Structure formats: C-alpha cells, structure tokens
Amino acid sequence: MTTAAERHLSRDELEAGLEEILRSPRDEGVVELIVRRPDVSRREVLQVGDLSLTDGLVGDSWQHRSSSRTPNRSPHPEMQLNLMNSRVIALLAGTRDRWPLAGDQLFVDLDLSVEHQPPGTRLALGTAVIDVTAEPHTGCGKFVERFGLDAMRFVNSPAGRRLNLRGINAKVVQPGRVAVGDPIRRLPGGHVAAP
C-alpha cells in the first residue's frame, strides 16, 4: 500500500510547486542534506562529509560505478558529485526521509539553474570547493519508480532542464569538509562562460 508521502504527484501538482522552487537563493544557500552511497541502493545520511579530489564524497561508491558516458565505462570524472535543489526534492519526495532515494549526494537550498550556476561555476561549501560540470543530470528508471513518470517529465521538460530541477553534476577542485547547515556560495568570478 502506498502512503501519502510515497504518492506520486501529478503534473499539475508539480507545476504548482514551481513558485516555491523559484524562491531558492541564487548566490548563497545552505547545505540541507548529505547522503553517501556506499553501494548500489544503499544510502547513509551524514551530518558531516569529506570531499576528496579522487573519491568525491569519501565513502561514496562513485569511483566504483561504471558510466555509459565514458569510452571504457569507467566512472565519469565530470560526474563525481550530484547536487539537487532541496526545494525540488521536498516537492517530489513528500517527506525528508525519502530525499536520499533520489540518489544525489548533496541537497542544497540554492538556485541550480543554468542561468545562475552554469558549467564552470565554482561553489564553496564548508572548506571544500567544487566546479559545476557540463554533464547533464537527467535521472533514470529508479527515479521514475520512486517519484513517478510525471516527476521525470517535469524535471526534464525544457523549463526543468533550464532550471536544472533534476540537479547538476560537479567535481571536487579543493578537498575539504562539509556539514549540514554549512553555507554554499558561488565564488566571485568563479565561472567561465560557456563556449
């Protein structure tokens, strides 16, 4: 039996939530949740996480996950970290305990749109710095199973892609420690114009 929290929202309900998502701060927000994926379908919610140049989120299985976007199916270096807007996942998931099901490591209250965080943007969080990469973050079959087909269509619609509602990919450029409640802010001059 599906509980109210697990109910998949309709397109109209998702569209109605867009107004709240658009209120996300643009330059400085907050790290709301850190989730480590030690293995496929396993999640560990952390209060503090270490970000490493080689591992991404230390203890996460990114470096052991194959990617269809690399010639030899090795882990994609531009997809080391996945960030998702906390207002989007709050809408989709219903309850906070379902946020980790999205599969992202960092949930942040920050506008992740292409306009405000284009590829090349540098973001400081805790003592670490990450770069937003150009690799698209579009979701998978598990996302549909957990949040519904309308949710997938919503985040991957033209407006959803422009706003990066499914989230963004990033890589660590300065290792450090990040904690829930830490600010996440765009560094001045911290992005290169897209070609």
N, C-alpha and C positions, 0 to 999 in steps of 0.2 A: 504494500500500500504506500502511495506517495504522500508525504506530509506536505503541509502548506509551504514549508521552507524549500522543499525539493521540487515544487511545481514549476514547470517551465512557463515563463512569461510569454504572452502573445506579442506580436509586433506592435500593436497599439500601446500596450503597457510599457514596452521597451522605449518606444518613441516618447512617451510621457515622462520618462526618467531622464531624457536628454538635457532638459533645462538644468537639473541639479549637476550633471556631469560638466556642463559648460561653465559652472561656477568654480571649477578647480583653479587653484593658484597657478600663475604662469611662470614666475621666476624662482620662487622658493616655496616648497611644500614640506611635507612630513613623511617619513618612512612609517607606514602603518603596520606592516607585517613582513616577516622574513620567513621563508619556507625553504628548507633543504630537502632535496630529493635523493636520498641515499641509494635508492634502487627504483626500478620501474614500479609505478603505482604506490610507492611508499612516500610519506611526507613527514617531516619533522618541523614543527613550528618552533622558531628560535626567538629569544629576546635579543641576542647579540650574535653576529656572524662575522667571520673574517673573509675578506675578499683578497684573492691572490691572482697574480699575473698568469700563473699556469693552471690553476684549478677553478677560477671564477669564485663561486661561493665554496669555501673549504668544506669538504664532506659531501658536496653535491655530486651527482653522478654525471654531470655534463661531459667530462673528459672521457667517459666510457660509452657515451651514446653516439651511435653512427648517425650520419647525416646524408640524406639523399642529395644535398646541395654541394657536396664535395666529390671530386672525381674518384677518390678511393674510399668514400663513405666514412672518413674519419670525422671526429667532432668538428663542427664548423667554428673556426676561431672568431667569427663575427657574431656568433650566437651563444656566447659564453653565459650571458645573463639575460633573463626575461623580466621585464618590468611591466606592470599593469596598473592602470589608474584605479585607486581604491574605490572611487565612486561608481565606476563601471562594474567592478566585481560585486560591490554591495547590492547593486540593482539585480544583476544576474543570479547571484547565489542565494539571496534571501536572508541567510544568516551568516555571521562571520566564520563560524566553524566550517562552512563549505567553501570559503575562499581558496584554501590550498588545492582544491580539486581542479582549479584552472591550470595548474602545472607551472606557474611562474614562481620565481624566487623572491622577487621584491614587489610589494604592493605599496604604492605611493600616492599621496594626495597631491598630485601635480598634473598640470595640463601636459599631456604627452603628444599633442598634435604635431604634425609635420611643420606647421607654421611656427610653433614655439620651441620645439625640440627637434630640429632637422638632423639628419645624419651628420656626424662630426661634432655635435654639441657635447661639451664636457659638463658633467654633473658631479658635484661634490656631495658626498653623503658620509657622515661620520668622518673618519680620517682617510677615506678612500676617494678616488676619482675614477669615473667611468666615462667611456665615449659611447654615444649613441651610434649604432651602425646602420647601414643601409639595408641590411637583410630584412625582408618583411616578416612580420609575425602574424600569422593568419589563423592559427588554430588547427584542430584535427578532429578525427572521428570521436575521440573521447570527449572533446569539448561539446560536440553535439549531444552525445549521450548524457552528459552531466547537466547541460544548461539549455538544450533544445535547439532545433533547427532554426527557429526564428531568431534565437540569440546569435547563432553563427551568421545568418543573413544580415542581422543588424550590425554586427561589428565589422563585417566585410563589405557592407554597402559602400558606394562611393563616398558618402559622408563619413561613415565609420572608418574607412581607410584613411581619409584625410585627417581625422581626429585621432587615429591610432587607438581605437576603442579596444581592440584585441591586445594592444600593448606594443612594446618595442623591444628590439634586441640591443644588447650593449656588450662591451668588453672592458675589463679592468685595465686601466693605464697607470694607476698608482695604488698599490696594495694598502689595505688598512682595515679598520674595524668599523662596523656599522651596527647600530642598535635601534630597536623600535622606539619611535619618538624623536630620533635624530632629524634635523633638517636635511632636505635635499634641495640643492640650489644650482641653478645654471651659472657657470663661471663666466665672468665678463670676457667677451672676445673668444669664448670657448666653443665656437663652431666655425666650420669652413663652409662657404657657400657651395651648394650642390652644383655639379657641372651642368 
